Amino acid sequence: MRSLSEIDTVSKRSSKAAGYSWGIAEEIGKNIRLLEIFSLPGIKNLNSFFKKKKELRLENISIIKQDNEANKDEYCPIIAGVNFLDQIKTLETLNEITFKKVSYPLLFLPFVSRAAEVIGKRIFLKMDNREFLLNFNNNIYSNYIKNEIIESAENIYLKVLENRDSLKRKNGMSSISFQKKRLLKKMKA
């Protein structure tokens, strides 16, 4: 068993050795640590990705739109994830985003989890038949229970879910007025 600090450090160093910049290597270290915290096979998937990276013809994505489809082979999960996280404030208004053909999609998952924390909303993510509910980077609920390597996903679907507080703000009701309304309702009963 490795400590979380060791996982972070080894992931960063191996990412730098695989050709990523130190900034991206830092992100990868945080992400693999996050996957391992939530009992997902981060190290296993990263190791397999780095072993096959030279064979894969990966496409990078810089601007993320509502519908994203790789022209050649598959998107690099790390570059797609970094750009997703960097653009989340803009992407949040799209509500639904799709990606077609992503290599090692489990490596993309922690970027989305961290994005949920940034915008303060839950994000539902579906990669092929696996579903994940990313809850403000505090926990991940999923029907994915196998500790396996996922080499590819044909379809990734993301939906930004509105939380109660943001729905109240949209309806012009503050959290305080909502609580008062609830309290008055209880007092009448």
Backbone as CSV, one residue per row, in Angstrom:
resi,resn,N_x,N_y,N_z,CA_x,CA_y,CA_z,C_x,C_y,C_z
1,MET,0.842,-1.179,0.000,0.000,0.000,0.000,0.883,1.237,0.000
2,ARG,0.627,2.125,-0.935,1.372,3.376,-1.002,0.582,4.483,-0.328
3,SER,1.284,5.456,0.203,0.606,6.602,0.800,0.107,7.511,-0.322
4,LEU,-0.837,8.376,-0.010,-1.371,9.299,-1.003,-0.296,10.251,-1.506
5,SER,0.619,10.627,-0.638,1.722,11.500,-1.038,2.631,10.794,-2.045
6,GLU,2.906,9.511,-1.797,3.724,8.729,-2.738,3.022,8.589,-4.084
7,ILE,1.728,8.359,-4.059,0.950,8.235,-5.308,1.049,9.523,-6.100
8,ASP,0.870,10.643,-5.425,0.945,11.961,-6.066,2.330,12.179,-6.686
9,THR,3.377,11.943,-5.910,4.753,12.187,-6.355,5.136,11.285,-7.525
10,VAL,4.848,10.003,-7.417,5.199,9.062,-8.483,4.422,9.376,-9.766
11,SER,3.168,9.746,-9.621,2.348,10.103,-10.787,2.899,11.337,-11.481
12,LYS,3.304,12.335,-10.700,3.894,13.562,-11.270,5.176,13.244,-12.027
13,ARG,6.055,12.499,-11.393,7.354,12.202,-12.013,7.208,11.368,-13.278
14,SER,6.327,10.386,-13.222,6.140,9.546,-14.420,5.466,10.343,-15.538
15,SER,4.615,11.301,-15.183,3.968,12.142,-16.191,4.979,13.057,-16.867
16,LYS,5.895,13.587,-16.082,6.961,14.430,-16.646,7.827,13.594,-17.568
17,ALA,8.144,12.370,-17.149,8.956,11.472,-17.982,8.223,11.073,-19.265
18,ALA,6.882,11.074,-19.221,6.090,10.714,-20.406,5.933,11.892,-21.377
19,GLY,6.514,13.053,-21.007,6.513,14.178,-21.933,5.580,15.328,-21.598
20,TYR,4.903,15.267,-20.487,4.010,16.364,-20.099,4.804,17.439,-19.362
21,SER,4.317,18.676,-19.432,4.966,19.781,-18.717,4.790,19.577,-17.213
22,TRP,5.565,20.318,-16.416,5.452,20.188,-14.970,4.072,20.603,-14.490
23,GLY,3.483,21.615,-15.115,2.143,22.058,-14.709,1.107,20.966,-14.904
24,ILE,1.137,20.324,-16.042,0.189,19.239,-16.314,0.516,18.029,-15.442
25,ALA,1.797,17.781,-15.210,2.199,16.675,-14.331,1.650,16.880,-12.920
26,GLU,1.633,18.136,-12.457,1.041,18.449,-11.148,-0.438,18.071,-11.123
27,GLU,-1.151,18.428,-12.193,-2.580,18.102,-12.288,-2.792,16.585,-12.283
28,ILE,-1.964,15.881,-13.008,-2.078,14.416,-13.072,-1.850,13.812,-11.687
29,GLY,-0.859,14.308,-10.962,-0.592,13.808,-9.610,-1.812,13.967,-8.703
30,LYS,-2.431,15.158,-8.731,-3.632,15.405,-7.929,-4.759,14.456,-8.331
31,ASN,-4.891,14.244,-9.638,-5.998,13.436,-10.148,-5.859,11.953,-9.820
32,ILE,-4.676,11.431,-9.944,-4.480,10.010,-9.636,-4.690,9.789,-8.141
33,ARG,-4.216,10.728,-7.342,-4.457,10.672,-5.901,-5.959,10.661,-5.618
34,LEU,-6.704,11.520,-6.309,-8.155,11.607,-6.138,-8.843,10.289,-6.514
35,LEU,-8.453,9.707,-7.642,-9.044,8.426,-8.050,-8.793,7.349,-6.990
36,GLU,-7.578,7.303,-6.484,-7.239,6.299,-5.483,-7.995,6.539,-4.168
37,ILE,-8.214,7.798,-3.791,-8.995,8.107,-2.589,-10.396,7.524,-2.711
38,PHE,-10.981,7.632,-3.921,-12.334,7.135,-4.152,-12.359,5.674,-4.594
39,SER,-11.265,4.958,-4.361,-11.129,3.521,-4.658,-11.330,3.185,-6.130
40,LEU,-10.900,4.080,-6.993,-10.912,3.823,-8.433,-9.475,3.556,-8.873
41,PRO,-9.273,2.710,-9.880,-7.919,2.279,-10.260,-7.133,3.332,-11.044
42,GLY,-6.728,4.395,-10.374,-5.992,5.477,-11.027,-4.601,5.068,-11.469
43,ILE,-3.847,4.483,-10.551,-2.469,4.083,-10.865,-2.456,3.056,-11.998
44,LYS,-3.345,2.108,-11.899,-3.442,1.042,-12.901,-3.722,1.616,-14.301
45,ASN,-4.680,2.549,-14.388,-5.032,3.156,-15.674,-3.927,4.068,-16.195
46,LEU,-3.303,4.846,-15.321,-2.218,5.738,-15.741,-1.028,4.940,-16.247
47,ASN,-0.671,3.882,-15.537,0.442,3.032,-15.936,0.183,2.420,-17.318
48,SER,-1.006,1.898,-17.533,-1.353,1.306,-18.822,-1.346,2.364,-19.933
49,PHE,-1.864,3.549,-19.619,-1.887,4.643,-20.600,-0.474,5.015,-21.022
50,PHE,0.434,5.166,-20.058,1.804,5.546,-20.390,2.526,4.453,-21.179
51,LYS,2.233,3.187,-20.891,2.859,2.086,-21.642,2.424,2.085,-23.100
52,LYS,1.173,2.456,-23.373,0.629,2.406,-24.738,0.585,3.765,-25.430
53,LYS,0.985,4.818,-24.732,0.847,6.184,-25.253,1.537,6.377,-26.597
54,LYS,2.719,5.816,-26.778,3.456,5.987,-28.037,2.748,5.313,-29.205
55,GLU,2.063,4.208,-28.936,1.336,3.487,-29.990,0.046,4.206,-30.384
56,LEU,-0.564,4.875,-29.419,-1.840,5.555,-29.656,-1.601,6.838,-30.446
57,ARG,-2.499,7.107,-31.372,-2.441,8.391,-32.077,-3.517,9.264,-31.441
58,LEU,-3.084,10.023,-30.471,-4.027,10.808,-29.684,-4.199,12.206,-30.260
59,GLU,-5.407,12.677,-30.163,-5.734,14.012,-30.630,-5.930,14.904,-29.412
60,ASN,-5.365,16.102,-29.481,-5.555,17.071,-28.397,-6.738,17.963,-28.722
61,ILE,-7.417,18.418,-27.707,-8.539,19.328,-27.873,-8.217,20.586,-27.073
62,SER,-8.436,21.749,-27.697,-8.143,22.986,-26.976,-9.421,23.716,-26.579
63,ILE,-10.344,23.889,-27.498,-11.606,24.554,-27.193,-12.694,23.486,-27.095
64,ILE,-13.357,23.428,-25.957,-14.402,22.428,-25.752,-15.752,23.051,-26.073
65,LYS,-16.527,22.322,-26.870,-17.863,22.785,-27.289,-18.899,21.831,-26.704
66,GLN,-20.132,22.037,-27.091,-21.200,21.160,-26.612,-21.011,19.735,-27.138
67,ASP,-20.668,19.596,-28.427,-20.413,18.284,-29.029,-18.974,18.253,-29.520
68,ASN,-18.207,17.274,-29.036,-16.789,17.158,-29.364,-16.518,15.764,-29.904
69,GLU,-15.994,15.700,-31.119,-15.685,14.407,-31.717,-14.280,14.443,-32.290
70,ALA,-13.466,13.467,-31.905,-12.095,13.386,-32.401,-12.115,13.111,-33.902
71,ASN,-11.291,13.837,-34.650,-11.250,13.666,-36.103,-10.535,12.391,-36.510
72,LYS,-9.448,12.086,-35.849,-8.635,10.931,-36.227,-8.981,9.720,-35.372
73,ASP,-8.246,9.563,-34.305,-8.426,8.391,-33.460,-9.212,8.707,-32.191
74,GLU,-8.505,9.085,-31.129,-9.169,9.353,-29.853,-8.539,10.575,-29.191
75,TYR,-9.323,11.215,-28.320,-8.805,12.339,-27.552,-7.890,11.845,-26.447
76,CYS,-6.870,12.633,-26.164,-6.012,12.389,-24.999,-6.826,12.770,-23.765
77,PRO,-6.995,11.869,-22.798,-7.837,12.167,-21.642,-7.266,13.276,-20.756
78,ILE,-5.964,13.410,-20.754,-5.325,14.390,-19.886,-5.460,15.798,-20.458
79,ILE,-5.167,15.962,-21.728,-5.298,17.285,-22.353,-6.767,17.703,-22.391
80,ALA,-7.660,16.761,-22.688,-9.101,17.069,-22.666,-9.535,17.474,-21.258
81,GLY,-9.021,16.781,-20.258,-9.375,17.079,-18.873,-8.854,18.427,-18.407
82,VAL,-7.609,18.733,-18.736,-7.026,20.024,-18.352,-7.842,21.160,-18.977
83,ASN,-8.165,21.034,-20.254,-8.925,22.082,-20.930,-10.360,22.168,-20.424
84,PHE,-10.942,21.028,-20.076,-12.287,21.038,-19.489,-12.282,21.802,-18.169
85,LEU,-11.332,21.502,-17.322,-11.237,22.168,-16.024,-10.963,23.664,-16.188
86,ASP,-10.082,24.015,-17.121,-9.766,25.422,-17.363,-10.965,26.209,-17.895
87,GLN,-11.848,25.550,-18.653,-12.970,26.230,-19.302,-14.309,26.028,-18.592
88,ILE,-14.315,25.440,-17.403,-15.565,25.034,-16.759,-16.523,26.189,-16.508
89,LYS,-16.030,27.366,-16.201,-16.934,28.499,-15.946,-17.750,28.832,-17.197
90,THR,-17.163,28.696,-18.360,-17.874,28.921,-19.622,-18.755,27.733,-19.968
91,LEU,-18.254,26.526,-19.754,-18.968,25.304,-20.126,-20.188,25.051,-19.255
92,GLU,-20.183,25.580,-18.044,-21.286,25.364,-17.104,-22.629,25.785,-17.706
93,THR,-22.638,26.791,-18.552,-23.889,27.280,-19.148,-24.416,26.339,-20.236
94,LEU,-23.574,25.463,-20.752,-24.022,24.523,-21.791,-24.915,23.424,-21.220
95,ASN,-24.766,23.110,-19.944,-25.514,22.065,-19.233,-25.202,20.658,-19.706
96,GLU,-25.154,20.404,-21.006,-24.855,19.058,-21.514,-23.699,19.131,-22.500
97,ILE,-22.736,18.231,-22.337,-21.555,18.191,-23.194,-21.287,16.735,-23.548
98,THR,-20.916,16.486,-24.790,-20.583,15.121,-25.203,-19.179,15.081,-25.819
99,PHE,-18.530,13.947,-25.613,-17.244,13.656,-26.231,-17.372,12.315,-26.924
100,LYS,-16.884,12.226,-28.130,-16.846,10.955,-28.861,-15.394,10.516,-28.947
101,LYS,-15.142,9.290,-28.576,-13.834,8.665,-28.667,-12.786,9.317,-27.760
102,VAL,-12.714,8.829,-26.544,-11.721,9.288,-25.571,-10.922,8.079,-25.092
103,SER,-9.627,8.199,-25.171,-8.740,7.143,-24.712,-8.619,7.208,-23.187
104,TYR,-8.559,6.076,-22.535,-8.422,5.959,-21.084,-9.291,6.980,-20.336
105,PRO,-10.605,6.880,-20.488,-11.522,7.899,-19.952,-11.541,8.026,-18.433
106,LEU,-11.089,7.001,-17.723,-11.060,7.114,-16.266,-10.067,8.202,-15.828
107,LEU,-9.077,8.497,-16.662,-8.125,9.560,-16.364,-8.747,10.945,-16.574
108,PHE,-9.827,11.009,-17.330,-10.571,12.253,-17.559,-11.494,12.561,-16.373
109,LEU,-11.964,11.524,-15.708,-12.951,11.634,-14.626,-12.570,12.599,-13.497
110,PRO,-11.351,12.557,-12.943,-11.057,13.461,-11.824,-11.046,14.942,-12.209
111,PHE,-10.769,15.249,-13.482,-10.855,16.637,-13.921,-12.300,17.123,-13.807
112,VAL,-13.225,16.254,-14.164,-14.646,16.608,-14.081,-15.078,16.722,-12.628
113,SER,-14.571,15.844,-11.781,-14.893,15.906,-10.355,-14.415,17.229,-9.757
114,ARG,-13.215,17.633,-10.103,-12.679,18.903,-9.608,-13.445,20.082,-10.186
115,ALA,-13.935,19.955,-11.418,-14.738,21.014,-12.031,-16.056,21.195,-11.284
116,ALA,-16.626,20.098,-10.788,-17.870,20.172,-10.010,-17.663,21.014,-8.760
117,GLU,-16.507,20.893,-8.161,-16.196,21.700,-6.980,-16.049,23.174,-7.360
118,VAL,-15.406,23.454,-8.479,-15.184,24.831,-8.918,-16.507,25.569,-9.143
119,ILE,-17.467,24.910,-9.799,-18.742,25.579,-10.093,-19.784,25.393,-8.993
120,GLY,-19.498,24.526,-8.034,-20.434,24.313,-6.926,-21.698,23.590,-7.344
121,LYS,-21.572,22.715,-8.337,-22.719,21.941,-8.809,-22.289,20.493,-9.023
122,ARG,-23.254,19.601,-8.912,-22.974,18.202,-9.191,-22.938,18.003,-10.710
123,ILE,-22.160,17.027,-11.145,-22.084,16.702,-12.571,-22.331,15.211,-12.733
124,PHE,-23.248,14.886,-13.631,-23.510,13.494,-13.991,-22.656,13.192,-15.210
125,LEU,-21.905,12.102,-15.163,-21.050,11.707,-16.273,-21.359,10.262,-16.628
126,LYS,-21.534,10.013,-17.911,-21.764,8.651,-18.376,-20.731,8.345,-19.450
127,MET,-19.932,7.307,-19.201,-18.989,6.856,-20.224,-19.410,5.462,-20.664
128,ASP,-19.924,5.419,-21.882,-20.551,4.225,-22.432,-21.631,3.732,-21.458
129,ASN,-21.453,2.575,-20.818,-22.501,2.071,-19.917,-22.175,2.304,-18.434
130,ARG,-21.121,3.060,-18.149,-20.731,3.351,-16.767,-21.216,4.748,-16.381
131,GLU,-21.860,4.845,-15.222,-22.401,6.133,-14.784,-21.707,6.596,-13.510
132,PHE,-21.476,7.906,-13.436,-20.816,8.509,-12.278,-21.557,9.785,-11.901
133,LEU,-21.777,9.980,-10.620,-22.315,11.233,-10.115,-21.209,11.870,-9.286
134,LEU,-20.723,13.008,-9.768,-19.602,13.695,-9.141,-20.164,14.800,-8.269
135,ASN,-19.947,14.666,-6.990,-20.602,15.498,-6.004,-19.623,16.490,-5.377
136,PHE,-19.401,17.628,-6.018,-18.560,18.722,-5.505,-17.148,18.270,-5.148
137,ASN,-16.636,17.244,-5.771,-15.314,16.690,-5.509,-15.207,16.112,-4.093
138,ASN,-16.357,15.859,-3.459,-16.362,15.248,-2.125,-16.558,13.743,-2.188
139,ASN,-17.318,13.295,-3.173,-17.519,11.866,-3.361,-17.956,11.591,-4.788
140,ILE,-17.837,10.339,-5.157,-18.223,9.882,-6.492,-19.099,8.657,-6.308
141,TYR,-20.325,8.745,-6.810,-21.232,7.591,-6.800,-21.194,6.985,-8.188
142,SER,-21.195,5.647,-8.259,-21.062,5.022,-9.570,-21.627,3.608,-9.603
143,ASN,-21.969,3.170,-10.813,-22.324,1.774,-11.025,-21.099,0.995,-11.520
144,TYR,-19.957,1.649,-11.563,-18.692,1.040,-11.967,-18.032,0.449,-10.731
145,ILE,-18.054,-0.866,-10.622,-17.521,-1.494,-9.415,-16.295,-2.367,-9.681
146,LYS,-15.946,-2.538,-10.932,-14.787,-3.367,-11.242,-13.517,-2.534,-11.150
147,ASN,-12.477,-3.163,-10.735,-11.177,-2.506,-10.636,-10.397,-2.796,-11.914
148,GLU,-10.903,-2.300,-13.030,-10.336,-2.651,-14.330,-9.794,-1.428,-15.053
149,ILE,-9.011,-1.689,-16.059,-8.498,-0.641,-16.934,-9.536,-0.413,-18.031
150,ILE,-9.867,0.838,-18.242,-10.799,1.198,-19.322,-9.972,1.892,-20.392
151,GLU,-9.693,1.198,-21.486,-8.808,1.735,-22.516,-9.471,2.757,-23.418
152,SER,-10.785,2.685,-23.545,-11.444,3.586,-24.486,-12.913,3.752,-24.141
153,ALA,-13.442,4.913,-24.501,-14.886,5.155,-24.389,-15.346,5.764,-25.702
154,GLU,-16.369,5.177,-26.279,-16.930,5.711,-27.517,-17.706,6.993,-27.260
155,ASN,-18.465,7.013,-26.154,-19.298,8.173,-25.837,-19.140,8.563,-24.382
156,ILE,-18.887,9.846,-24.177,-18.900,10.407,-22.828,-19.928,11.530,-22.844
157,TYR,-20.853,11.436,-21.904,-21.932,12.425,-21.790,-21.843,13.059,-20.412
158,LEU,-21.865,14.386,-20.366,-21.826,15.117,-19.099,-23.034,16.021,-18.996
159,LYS,-23.615,16.080,-17.816,-24.738,16.975,-17.557,-24.486,17.687,-16.237
160,VAL,-24.511,19.023,-16.288,-24.376,19.825,-15.074,-25.743,19.858,-14.413
161,LEU,-25.795,19.425,-13.167,-27.067,19.356,-12.439,-27.232,20.576,-11.551
162,GLU,-28.414,21.136,-11.589,-28.702,22.291,-10.739,-28.900,21.804,-9.308
163,ASN,-28.322,22.507,-8.346,-28.565,22.156,-6.954,-29.664,23.044,-6.390
164,ARG,-30.136,22.739,-5.229,-31.272,23.461,-4.639,-31.015,24.958,-4.511
165,ASP,-29.830,25.321,-4.044,-29.538,26.742,-3.847,-29.567,27.516,-5.158
166,SER,-29.011,26.937,-6.231,-29.018,27.662,-7.503,-30.431,27.730,-8.078
167,LEU,-31.262,26.709,-7.836,-32.654,26.763,-8.292,-33.420,27.841,-7.528
168,LYS,-33.156,27.972,-6.236,-33.817,29.006,-5.437,-33.428,30.396,-5.935
169,ARG,-32.135,30.587,-6.246,-31.691,31.888,-6.751,-32.354,32.201,-8.082
170,LYS,-32.504,31.194,-8.947,-33.170,31.396,-10.237,-34.615,31.819,-10.054
171,ASN,-35.257,31.268,-9.061,-36.664,31.592,-8.798,-36.815,32.854,-7.947
172,GLY,-35.699,33.539,-7.670,-35.752,34.776,-6.913,-35.967,34.577,-5.427
173,MET,-35.683,33.408,-4.936,-35.918,33.115,-3.529,-34.569,32.856,-2.864
174,SER,-34.225,33.637,-1.886,-32.968,33.423,-1.180,-33.108,32.219,-0.252
175,SER,-31.983,31.744,0.207,-31.988,30.610,1.128,-32.725,30.967,2.420
176,ILE,-32.586,32.223,2.862,-33.242,32.651,4.101,-34.759,32.682,3.926
177,SER,-35.235,33.265,2.804,-36.687,33.318,2.598,-37.267,31.916,2.412
178,PHE,-36.496,31.023,1.824,-36.942,29.643,1.665,-37.100,28.986,3.041
179,GLN,-36.134,29.237,3.941,-36.193,28.659,5.284,-37.366,29.238,6.075
180,LYS,-37.609,30.531,5.911,-38.749,31.157,6.597,-40.057,30.537,6.122
181,LYS,-40.158,30.362,4.823,-41.370,29.775,4.236,-41.596,28.369,4.791
182,ARG,-40.519,27.594,4.910,-40.609,26.241,5.439,-41.021,26.248,6.910
183,LEU,-40.459,27.173,7.667,-40.776,27.280,9.082,-42.238,27.669,9.286
184,LEU,-42.731,28.605,8.487,-44.141,28.998,8.577,-45.048,27.821,8.234
185,LYS,-44.669,27.053,7.271,-45.459,25.879,6.872,-45.537,24.875,8.022
186,LYS,-44.400,24.661,8.713,-44.374,23.737,9.848,-45.220,24.250,10.996
187,MET,-45.192,25.578,11.229,-45.958,26.154,12.326,-47.465,26.048,12.099
188,LYS,-47.879,26.117,10.855,-49.314,25.985,10.508,-49.797,24.570,10.693
189,ALA,-48.911,23.616,10.499,-49.302,22.207,10.568,-49.505,21.708,11.965
